[in-house]
Amino acid sequence: MESHAVFTPEMKKTHTILIPSMLPWHFNLLKAALVSCGYKAELLDNRDRSVVETGLKYVNNDICYPALLVIGQFINALESGKYDVNHVALIMTQTGGGCRASNYIHLLRKGLEQAGFGHIPVISLNLAGMEEQPGFDLSLKMIKRMLAAVVYGDVLMYLSNKIRPYEVVAGGADALAGRWLTKLEDMFRAGKGQTLSSIYQFGREITKDFAKLPIVAKDKIKVGVVGEIYIKYSDLGNNCLENFLQKQNCEYMLPGVMNFVMYGADTYLIDYKLYGGSMMKYGTAKIAMWYLQRLEKAMRKALDYSPFKAPASYEETKAMVKGVIGYGNNMGEGWLLTAEMLELAKNGYNNIICAQPFGCLPNHIAGRGMINKIKELVEDANILPIDYDASASKVNQENRIKLMLATAR
Amino acid sequence: MQIGLDIGSTTIKIAVLDDAGKLLFAKYQRHYSQIAEKIQELLQELFAKFPLLKTAHLAVSGSAGIGVAEGCGLQFVQEVFAEKVCTERLNPGTDVVIELGGEDAKLLFLGKHFDARMNDSCAGGTGAFIDQMASLLNVATEDMNSMAQKAQNIYTIASRCGVFAKSDIQPLLNQGAPKNDLAASIFQAVAQQAVTGLAKGRPINGKVLYLGGPLTFMSCLRDCFDKILNVKGTCPENSLYYVAMGTALCAEHSVDLRALPNKLQATAACRTFEHLSPLFANEEEYLFFNARHNTERVATADIATASEAYLGIDSGSTTIKIAVVSPKGELLKSFYQSNKGNPVIAVKEFLQNFYVEYPQCKLIASAVTGYGEDLIRHGFGVDYGIVETIAHFLAAKSLQPSVDFILDIGGQDIKCLKIHNGCIDNIFLNEACSSGCGSFLQTFAEILGYSAEEFAKIGLFADKPVDLGSRCTVFMNSSVKQAQKDGASVANISAGLSLSIVKNALYKVIRPGSKEAIGKHIVVQGGTFLNDCVLRAFEKEMGLEVVRPNIAGLMGAYGAALYARGRHEQAPKTSTLLDAAALAQFKHQVKSVTCGLCSNHCHLTVNTFASGKPFISGNRCERPVTHCAPDNSLNLYRQKLDLLAGLNERESSGVRGTMGIPMGLNMYELLPFWHAFFSNLGFKVVVSPIADKKISKMGQNTIPSDTVCYPAKLMHGHIKWLLEQGVTNIFYPCMTYNVEEGNGENCYNCPVVAYYPEVLHANVQELEQCNFFFDYVGLGNNKVLAKKLAAMLNKAFPDITMKEIKNALLQAYIAYDLFEGEVRRQGRRIISAAREQGKPIIVLAGRPYHIDPKVNHSIDRLITTMGAALVSEDAVSSHIEPKQLAAELQVLNQWTYHSRLYAAAKYVANNEDMHMVQLVSFGCGCDAITADECRRLLEESGKIYTQIKIDDIDNLGTAKIRLRSLFAAVGLES
């Protein structure tokens, strides 16, 4: 690799780390987790069309849409003049694995170089030890705090999605989630609320608060949203899909981020069984999995409070695809995508939107490729794959969703 | 009374039912995006018919109806749902409905297992596509049907997307294929696309209903569907109005009809759309701009006084251009006209007139360029042929000697040339999938009811040019649709399209790192730049002033004439161009035949001229012309194929039965491994044949994802073939990891290669009848592999012992190494033979499965017939030290096949006599990364990077231009 800008230990004090936007609650808490570990951080909020235009300019247009958006958002922010470009660094997740997404960070560097920001250091957030930066120490403490952020994010997302369609006071669920977000951010910055027991404790308090919100029974179409991780979660990526569904009289459900994290750790265990490999990695993954399961348990216990029900666990979800698709299929969302569709279909969200970037390689297999099979297993599954892209038209996408809703059962 | 309004992308339909559901009034008309006005017209007509009508239940449907419904607070009914309601009411017992609309194709399965599908956004084989093709054939859409009825031959036309089909049809036209045949071929392509794109594995049978405009008006199209589906479908009465009637049936709310026109007016006024800044701030700016470009003129002289001249012909995709140039380079006469689908007639008429009008002016040499080059050269005895890119370069250089960048946007192509030290330094051409070019503007102008010139004028002073993005034509159609919905005026659409063409060229084709990288002295040309909107958009986007010659559309012909002059001055000879007497005897006949000399079965178009000798086109090799088998001695692709074919001669006892292996994707490399493994276990290995046309069609209806790469799609056919042979065991494992070659940081497969067996298992139902072994294995750890294989095989063959498996594996690893060693050895042999013979060496870099002639469309043969030796990427990739490569790469290098590409690019960069051509499958997401990196590695060493995108598109036209340009630019083409 050619040398690139380094994030030095001194920069921890002088540089602000910019975080791309994806999920409002999760990412604000991740920011707070970073701050609690002594970094300066800021979440990007530029989300208009110019982000796409910037992306088109600096990224090969055939690359998948999430890369184009994330890179576009970074460069657009840097060009906006809002940030002191000599005192910022960028952070990006790098999943590793055989999906081309592992290459985003390199594409970002290329784009930065072209845009004249080659001096800005890029931090790769990954657990595989790729692209280490001397000034960024992914300590056990930080990992734990980030995982807590994911769990709280999932809790807030799950509860507000459950309540929002039925709330009596419009905007009540989001306002409550917002209040809790502020509270959690404060706690995070003080390094609190991140142990297993406090996750259960505060998780339960949040659940109780949501349970108190007045609701009214309404006839809603239940829609599940799955797909490529960025596109399904990010309103920038999916043309504000959630907003649209809300207006179309739907209750929608998105599987949590924890599933994806656990799937990531599990990949090491599965690959070891299939192909052999390093005992060390296997052991580390085993421990990680053990911790993640405890976290998940705490979260599910907290959510198991009437009128709510704990969502399906990772293991339950995983068991659903046994014999449907191999667990060795683990590039991108891999088998988890198929599993989430089955889980949703079997649990009442039988209208499913599978959102992916145009030409997404893993989704040819685990998304589109498995639809016929899922329909064999769950007869009333009503699945609609949608491709998102810099110039795919919103009219077409929405018209197809309307078709799915018109034929919803 | 119940009223349904169906507002589609191009038409608007109204259906009025009485309360019993009887149709009282129906009307169908094109709306030219004046939706509010047209609705009002329809309402007026309705009021005239029913003067007492005040209120009625009314609902709106259709893709352009969403906006109207939202704006006026009307009920919206999704069109497919409306269709379902109407069909269930009028045609109970229907099993399947097929509807083709303007830009949508829909398929409904009715009954218990209801399912509805609409075409993906990347599939334009629909009504608008037929319109587009009709205008390409220069016939009225209405005539297509009667033409198709007279067809005698069907050509294969890529049906996946409108742009692809277009690039198949255009060259056929230029080669002289009969239009009747083409009309029928277009219908066939549309039907094929609709069926494969929408059925996605679900069988279509029972009572089939055809709806929508194209299927109503074109009986031949219905016949095509009948034939493909093997059913006899019916087109019911009022088949145009099913959506409108269904919408009427669904209408629940009473609407005040008399107040509706005002509401429509009001909402039309307040809609918004994303827009860009205007092209010109004011008229003065335009005048100034105009004055500047008016000075960029080529010297002219009076032909009446000329005694000698050179002739240049540019037989382009949609137009024919001719330039007559004096020995001093002055333009004496020019000619520019649509070729109306037959360039031969246009050239003949020009020459006839020329000989009559200017008998004193002798044409001393002539040259032809463009799509129709071969045909025209052959028919008229033109002295020289020249590739377009070079012609354009010569013309631009004569006008602007310091030119360092040329951008030419023609009817079908975008060509960019970078000039360094007076030589072509780099060439960019548009992909078949991004041809947002001139003919695209013209087609849009026509759809909206304008001529191209009017359309351009209207756009000049648009106040809010629509932001349409920069993608392929099919996407653009929907973007325009959206803009129309949002109330964009024609002016703003025109300006928006111009801007998007420019962005397309800049960001899809050229992809400059920065504006400075493009150059300082830019010449833009091609007919499209005669549109001032496009020119202005380019200057604005670049922030630069560029030169547009007044003969922008004629530059190819002008350059060809200059080329003729150059060649003639170098080595004078008597011109072979047909003279007046010969022209009087001129005859031209076209015949199409199928070549039977090999399994390719190319459709040949044979043009016979008065001179007698036939001119054959459409061939993929020289065989029908020379009647000799092609020479493969310097072609590693063919030699690899022979090596793989040789495996099947291996003897095996077959005591354990047969084992089928589908010949595609990674099997092109791992076949030696698995073949040896199973032969040793006592299986008779049955390998599906290297893909031919039949195989590619066989599995088509089981492909779940339309946008997956073509090599993956072929796997469905291979599996079907194996099943048809009655094979009871099929082996095709999932493999996350590829062979570790130490070249990268990991050895992944791409997700499609890794997991495609899962797709086959989930979508090819017949696989349940046999043992399909597709578990996950890796070749990296032979102990784990042995265990996995034992577990997998023992399910069906419990008697296979671990010892046998280990033994067979040992043999398999040896066989693989032998194969790889042989490939490298043959590669070395070809390279040294080429060096002895002084031939250039092309590294045709791709992935192992790109050697499949059905995948690469015999581009390898094209290269060898052009006089180069050809090796594959894996023949040279091992010559590069991994550490050295790692130090230079700027990407994550973790896929085995990609690592080879990078290493091959590096090796080519180090070798003077080598050039790299990269084959990229359309839809291969990984190659967005590899292409940029290979390009960088090559360009940093001053080499030209050439990429050829391949799909099921059968035509080699663009590939030829690329290769010839490469050969010419590196000084290899005479």
Interface residues (C-beta under 8 A of the other chain):
Chain A: M1 E2 R49 L56 K57 N60 N61 D62 I63 C64 G97 G98 C99 R100 S102 N103 I105 H106 L107 R109 K110 Q114 M130 D271 L274 Y275 G276 G277 V324 I325 G326 G328 N329 N330 M331 G332 F358 G359 C360 L361 P362 N363 H364 I365 A366 G367 R368 G369 M370 I371 N372 K373 E379 D387 D389 A390 S391 A392 S393 K394 V395 N396 E398 N399 R400 K402 L403 L405 A406 T407
Chain B: S63 I66 F76 V77 Q78 E79 V80 F81 K84 H113 F114 A116 M118 D120 S121 C122 K200 G201 R202 E274 D467 L468 G469 S470 R471 F475 M476 S478 S479 K481 Q482 K485 K503 Y507 K508 R511 G513 S514 P704 S705 T707 V708 A712 C734 T736 Y737 Y748 N749 C750 P751 V752 A754 Y755 Y756 E758 V759 A762 N763 D775 Y776 V777 G778 G780 N781 K783 V784 K788 A886 A887 E888 L889 Q890 V891 L892 Q894 W895 G923 G925 C926 D927 A928 I929 A931 D932
